[in-house]
Amino acid sequence: MKGSGFTVVELAVVVTAVTLFVILIVITLQSPRLQANDVNIKTYLYQIMTLAAASYDLNGSYYNVCSQDNNPERSRQHRNTGKSD
């Protein structure tokens, strides 16, 4: 039965070729993933900018824009007294 089957060298070459192919695919797909993340970040920043502009139009200041407690009454008090909470 000499000659049937694969030699160790042939199997090593195939495994190496497949490994390189997979590495190339992973590297190729990484760039679009990073670009998609950049688009998401830009979208979130645009939303924050829009909300900050709306808050400024409503309250006349950027005070408390990034706070969890966006109480417009507290913002008006801060603007009128000049004191911080």
C-alpha positions as CSV (number, residue, x, y, z in Angstrom):
1,M,0.0,0.0,0.0
2,K,2.9,2.3,-0.6
3,G,1.9,5.6,-2.2
4,S,-1.6,5.9,-0.7
5,G,-2.4,8.8,1.7
6,F,-0.6,12.0,2.3
7,T,2.8,12.6,3.7
8,V,3.4,14.7,6.8
9,V,5.0,17.4,4.7
10,E,2.0,17.6,2.4
11,L,-0.4,17.9,5.3
12,A,1.9,20.6,6.9
13,V,1.8,22.6,3.6
14,V,-2.0,22.4,3.4
15,V,-2.5,23.4,7.1
16,T,-0.1,26.3,6.6
17,A,-1.9,27.5,3.4
18,V,-5.3,27.3,5.1
19,T,-4.0,29.2,8.1
20,L,-2.5,32.0,6.0
21,F,-5.8,32.2,4.0
22,V,-7.8,32.6,7.3
23,I,-5.4,35.2,8.6
24,L,-5.8,37.2,5.3
25,I,-9.6,37.0,5.5
26,V,-9.6,38.2,9.2
27,I,-7.3,41.1,8.3
28,T,-9.4,42.1,5.3
29,L,-12.6,42.1,7.3
30,Q,-11.1,44.1,10.2
31,S,-11.0,47.4,8.2
32,P,-14.8,47.6,7.4
33,R,-15.6,46.8,11.0
34,L,-13.4,49.7,12.2
35,Q,-15.0,52.0,9.6
36,A,-18.5,51.0,10.8
37,N,-17.4,51.8,14.4
38,D,-16.2,55.2,13.3
39,V,-19.5,55.9,11.6
40,N,-21.4,54.9,14.8
41,I,-19.2,57.2,16.9
42,K,-19.8,60.1,14.5
43,T,-23.5,59.5,14.6
44,Y,-23.5,59.5,18.4
45,L,-21.4,62.7,18.5
46,Y,-23.8,64.4,16.1
47,Q,-26.8,63.4,18.3
48,I,-25.0,64.9,21.3
49,M,-24.3,68.1,19.4
50,T,-27.9,68.4,18.3
51,L,-29.2,67.8,21.9
52,A,-26.7,70.3,23.3
53,A,-27.9,72.9,20.7
54,A,-31.5,72.2,21.6
55,S,-30.7,72.5,25.3
56,Y,-29.0,75.8,24.7
57,D,-32.0,77.1,22.7
58,L,-34.3,76.1,25.5
59,N,-32.3,77.1,28.5
60,G,-29.9,79.8,27.2
61,S,-26.8,77.9,28.5
62,Y,-25.0,74.6,28.2
63,Y,-25.2,74.0,31.9
64,N,-26.2,70.5,32.9
65,V,-26.2,69.2,29.3
66,C,-24.3,66.1,30.0
67,S,-25.8,65.4,33.4
68,Q,-28.2,62.6,34.2
69,D,-30.4,65.1,35.9
70,N,-31.5,67.5,33.1
71,N,-33.9,69.5,35.1
72,P,-34.7,72.7,33.1
73,E,-35.8,74.5,36.3
74,R,-32.5,73.9,37.9
75,S,-30.7,75.2,34.8
76,R,-32.8,78.4,34.9
77,Q,-31.9,78.9,38.6
78,H,-28.2,78.5,37.9
79,R,-28.4,81.0,35.0
80,N,-30.3,83.6,37.1
81,T,-28.3,83.3,40.2
82,G,-24.9,82.7,38.7
83,K,-24.3,80.0,41.3
84,S,-23.5,76.3,40.7
85,D,-25.3,73.5,42.5
